[in-house]
Amino acid sequence: MATAPSSSSFLFLLILLLSVLGIASSTDYNTQPSIQVPLPSLCPCNCPKENETLLHMNLHQLPAWPNVPKPNEVAVITGGPPVGFGQTYVDDWFLTMGTDPNQKIIGRAQGYHIQASQTINSWYFSHIFVLQDDWFAGSTLQVLGIYASESGQWSIVGGTGVFTNAHGTIKFSRSVVGGNEVIYALDIH
């Protein structure tokens, strides 16, 4: 059974509190020696200097359509009506400097895209761009975004290698070539 604190306990605590407050208020801080404490820098590690990089390349999608002989994507989930909501594809698209799909491949876009809208044709896009040419070889860019029209922007939210901690945007424009290939012209910043 708990008992109520006695009035003498309460009085003792009140006097103790007033004593502490009185000592604290009588301290003259102007006569105390000052202590200099170094403040941590905004970046205590040796962070790499940021660089601005501008690249132009083309992304080649060979869709998993009936008339495409060698698609570079595969449907893993079938979507529902009315626009295929939830339909999901896993991709291994390729990157070139020009629009010709027979040009030297300089990288790959590996990831997935999902029909993310119930009302319009709008795809959520998440890919790692794995570059394999020249001094970018082995470096990656993490790219996210939505494509719902022939042009737009995706976000660069990270990277590795020469693109460690990358951030920026990719402006894209989409075109269908020959009825069986989709090419995205990419301006990477």
C-alpha positions as CSV (number, residue, x, y, z in Angstrom):
1,M,0.0,0.0,0.0
2,A,1.4,3.4,-1.0
3,T,1.4,6.3,1.4
4,A,1.2,9.9,0.7
5,P,4.5,11.8,1.0
6,S,4.7,13.6,4.3
7,S,4.7,17.4,4.4
8,S,8.2,17.3,5.9
9,S,9.5,15.5,2.8
10,F,7.9,18.0,0.6
11,L,9.3,20.9,2.5
12,F,12.8,19.4,2.4
13,L,12.6,19.0,-1.4
14,L,11.4,22.5,-1.8
15,I,14.2,23.9,0.3
16,L,16.8,21.8,-1.6
17,L,15.4,23.1,-5.0
18,L,15.5,26.7,-3.9
19,S,19.1,26.3,-2.6
20,V,20.2,24.8,-5.9
21,L,18.5,27.6,-7.8
22,G,20.0,30.2,-5.5
23,I,23.5,28.9,-6.0
24,A,23.0,28.8,-9.8
25,S,21.7,32.3,-10.0
26,S,24.6,33.8,-7.9
27,T,27.3,32.4,-10.3
28,D,28.9,35.2,-12.3
29,Y,29.7,33.7,-15.6
30,N,31.6,36.7,-16.8
31,T,34.5,35.9,-14.3
32,Q,34.7,32.3,-15.2
33,P,37.5,31.2,-17.5
34,S,36.3,30.4,-21.0
35,I,36.8,27.0,-22.5
36,Q,37.2,26.8,-26.3
37,V,35.7,23.6,-27.7
38,P,36.3,23.0,-31.4
39,L,33.1,22.6,-33.3
40,P,32.9,19.6,-35.7
41,S,33.2,20.5,-39.3
42,L,30.1,20.1,-41.5
43,C,31.8,17.2,-43.2
44,P,34.2,15.5,-40.8
45,C,35.3,12.9,-43.3
46,N,37.3,13.6,-46.4
47,C,34.3,13.9,-48.7
48,P,35.0,13.8,-52.4
49,K,34.6,17.1,-54.2
50,E,31.4,17.3,-56.3
51,N,31.7,17.3,-60.0
52,E,29.2,18.2,-62.6
53,T,28.8,15.6,-65.4
54,L,26.8,15.9,-68.5
55,L,26.2,12.8,-70.7
56,H,24.0,12.0,-73.6
57,M,23.2,8.4,-74.5
58,N,20.4,6.2,-75.7
59,L,18.5,3.5,-73.8
60,H,17.2,0.6,-76.0
61,Q,14.1,-1.3,-74.8
62,L,13.2,-4.4,-76.8
63,P,9.7,-4.9,-75.4
64,A,8.1,-8.3,-74.6
65,W,5.7,-7.9,-77.4
66,P,4.6,-10.7,-79.8
67,N,6.5,-9.2,-82.8
68,V,9.8,-8.7,-81.0
69,P,12.2,-11.6,-81.7
70,K,14.6,-11.1,-78.8
71,P,13.1,-9.0,-76.0
72,N,15.3,-7.6,-73.3
73,E,12.6,-7.7,-70.6
74,V,10.2,-10.3,-69.3
75,A,6.7,-9.9,-67.7
76,V,6.7,-11.4,-64.2
77,I,3.3,-10.2,-63.0
78,T,0.2,-9.7,-65.2
79,G,-1.8,-6.6,-64.4
80,G,-5.5,-6.1,-64.1
81,P,-8.1,-3.9,-65.8
82,P,-8.5,-1.3,-67.0
83,V,-4.9,-0.4,-68.0
84,G,-2.9,-3.4,-66.7
85,F,-2.5,-2.0,-63.1
86,G,0.3,-3.8,-61.3
87,Q,1.8,-5.4,-64.5
88,T,5.5,-5.8,-63.8
89,Y,8.5,-6.3,-66.1
90,V,12.1,-7.1,-65.2
91,D,14.5,-5.4,-67.6
92,D,18.0,-5.8,-68.9
93,W,18.0,-2.9,-71.4
94,F,21.2,-1.6,-73.0
95,L,22.8,1.8,-73.5
96,T,24.6,3.1,-76.6
97,M,26.0,6.5,-77.7
98,G,23.7,6.6,-80.7
99,T,20.3,5.4,-81.8
100,D,21.6,2.4,-83.8
101,P,21.0,-0.7,-81.6
102,N,24.0,-2.4,-83.3
103,Q,26.4,0.2,-81.9
104,K,28.9,-0.6,-79.2
105,I,27.0,-1.2,-75.9
106,I,28.4,1.2,-73.2
107,G,26.2,0.0,-70.4
108,R,23.0,-1.7,-69.2
109,A,19.9,-0.6,-67.4
110,Q,19.0,-3.4,-65.1
111,G,15.8,-3.2,-63.0
112,Y,12.1,-3.2,-63.4
113,H,9.1,-1.1,-64.4
114,I,5.6,-1.4,-63.0
115,Q,2.2,-0.1,-64.3
116,A,1.5,2.2,-61.3
117,S,-1.8,3.8,-62.2
118,Q,-5.3,2.5,-62.3
119,T,-6.5,5.2,-64.7
120,I,-3.7,6.0,-67.2
121,N,-0.7,4.3,-68.8
122,S,1.9,5.4,-66.1
123,W,4.9,3.3,-65.3
124,Y,7.1,3.4,-62.2
125,F,10.7,2.9,-63.2
126,S,13.6,1.7,-61.0
127,H,17.0,0.8,-62.6
128,I,20.7,0.6,-61.9
129,F,22.6,1.9,-64.9
130,V,25.8,-0.2,-65.0
131,L,28.3,1.5,-67.2
132,Q,31.0,-0.6,-68.9
133,D,32.9,1.7,-71.2
134,D,36.1,3.7,-70.8
135,W,36.8,5.3,-67.5
136,F,33.1,4.9,-66.3
137,A,33.5,1.1,-66.4
138,G,32.1,-0.5,-63.3
139,S,30.4,2.7,-62.1
140,T,26.6,2.8,-61.6
141,L,23.8,5.2,-61.3
142,Q,20.6,4.5,-59.4
143,V,17.7,5.9,-61.4
144,L,14.0,6.2,-60.3
145,G,10.9,7.9,-61.8
146,I,7.6,7.7,-63.6
147,Y,7.1,7.7,-67.3
148,A,3.6,8.5,-68.4
149,S,4.3,10.4,-71.6
150,E,6.8,10.6,-74.5
151,S,9.1,12.8,-72.4
152,G,9.9,13.6,-68.8
153,Q,12.5,13.3,-66.1
154,W,13.9,10.6,-63.8
155,S,15.8,11.2,-60.6
156,I,19.4,10.0,-60.0
157,V,19.4,9.1,-56.3
158,G,22.8,7.5,-55.9
159,G,25.7,5.8,-57.6
160,T,29.0,4.0,-57.2
161,G,32.5,4.3,-58.7
162,V,33.1,7.7,-60.3
163,F,29.5,8.4,-59.6
164,T,29.6,7.7,-55.8
165,N,26.7,9.5,-54.0
166,A,25.5,10.9,-57.4
167,H,22.4,13.0,-57.5
168,G,20.8,14.7,-60.4
169,T,18.2,14.2,-63.2
170,I,17.9,12.4,-66.5
171,K,15.7,14.1,-69.1
172,F,14.3,11.5,-71.5
173,S,12.3,11.5,-74.7
174,R,10.8,8.2,-76.0
175,S,10.3,7.0,-79.5
176,V,9.2,3.7,-81.0
177,V,11.3,2.5,-84.0
178,G,10.2,0.0,-86.5
179,G,7.3,-1.2,-84.3
180,N,9.5,-3.4,-82.2
181,E,12.1,-1.2,-80.4
182,V,11.7,1.7,-78.0
183,I,14.5,4.2,-77.7
184,Y,14.9,6.7,-75.0
185,A,17.2,9.6,-75.7
186,L,18.8,10.5,-72.3
187,D,20.4,13.7,-71.2
188,I,22.0,12.9,-67.9
189,H,23.0,15.8,-65.5
